[in-house]
Amino acid sequence: MRIISGNLKGRKLYSIKGSSIRPTSDHLKEAIYNILSTRITGSVVLDLFAGTGALGIEALSRGAEFAVFLDNSTDAVSVINRNIKACALEGRSSTIRWDVRTNLNCIKSYRSPFNVIFIDPPYNKNFLKPALKNISHHIHMANDNLIIIEHSFLEPVPILHSYFNMVDQRRYGKTLVSFLKYDIDH
């Protein structure tokens, strides 16, 4: 795994040994960021089910102002912190060990609204619905918000009421990338 663009381009990232996580491939990461284009510069990013932190670190490399990384795994949090330190991003990021499925109370204190949220849970484990529910109840979103979900094509994105609007969806092999906007007026 490496950072594919920005001021940290080419930097290799540490990974977790074994099969406990499924890192986003460089090809898929590049496709996602090509779609996001200029939306990342100056944004505040939330990386849920962060794994190694590759999606959020890529955002920081491309000019995001700040990123918050959440993962429930002690190994993942350790690797995220190692990657953040290796990239000298400590002042522009925060890492929290947290179960996203329970709630997102851990980030209520962040004053800046989130512009971009990445959700990359384990496939086919029914984590999307609780994650989206908790986003709608616990997160302060910016007007120009975008939620990017990487998921199996076998697990469709549950659209909760009218809070979320699907604005785009792309298929890459067995993976879908869904782009949602959260209606902040709810």
C-alpha positions, 0 to 999 in steps of 0.5 A: 500500500502506498499514497498515490497522490499529493504531497506524500505521493509514493510513501508506503504505508504499514499494514496489518498482518493476516486477513483481519482487514481488507485494504482498499487497492491503489486502483480503487483508491485512485478511482475514488479520488478521481471522482472526488477531484477538488472536494478534498482540499480544505475538507474535514474527513472522517474515516470509519472502519479505518483499517490502516487509515489509507483513505484518510491519509490519502485525503490529508496528502491531497490537502484535507485540513484534518482527518479523524480515524475510527476503528474498533480493532486495537491492531488497526488503531496501532497501525493507523497511528504508526502510519500517521507518525511515519507521514508526520500527520500528528497535528492534522489527525486524531485516531479513536478506538471505537465501535462505530456500530454502537454510536458515534458519541466519541466525535460529538466534541469535534467543532468543525463539520465533516465534509467527507466521510469514508465508510469501509466496513467488513463486507457482508456483516450488516455494519452499514445500517448502524453506521449510517444511523449513527451518522444521522444521529451523532455527526455534524455535517457540512453543507457540501458533505459527501459520504463514500461507502466501499461495500460488497455488491451483495450488500446494498446500501440501506437508505434510511428515510430521506436523510441520505440521497445516493448521488452516484454508484460505481462498480469495480469487480465485486466492490461497489462504491456508493456516494451519498449526500446527507440532508442536513435539514433533517 
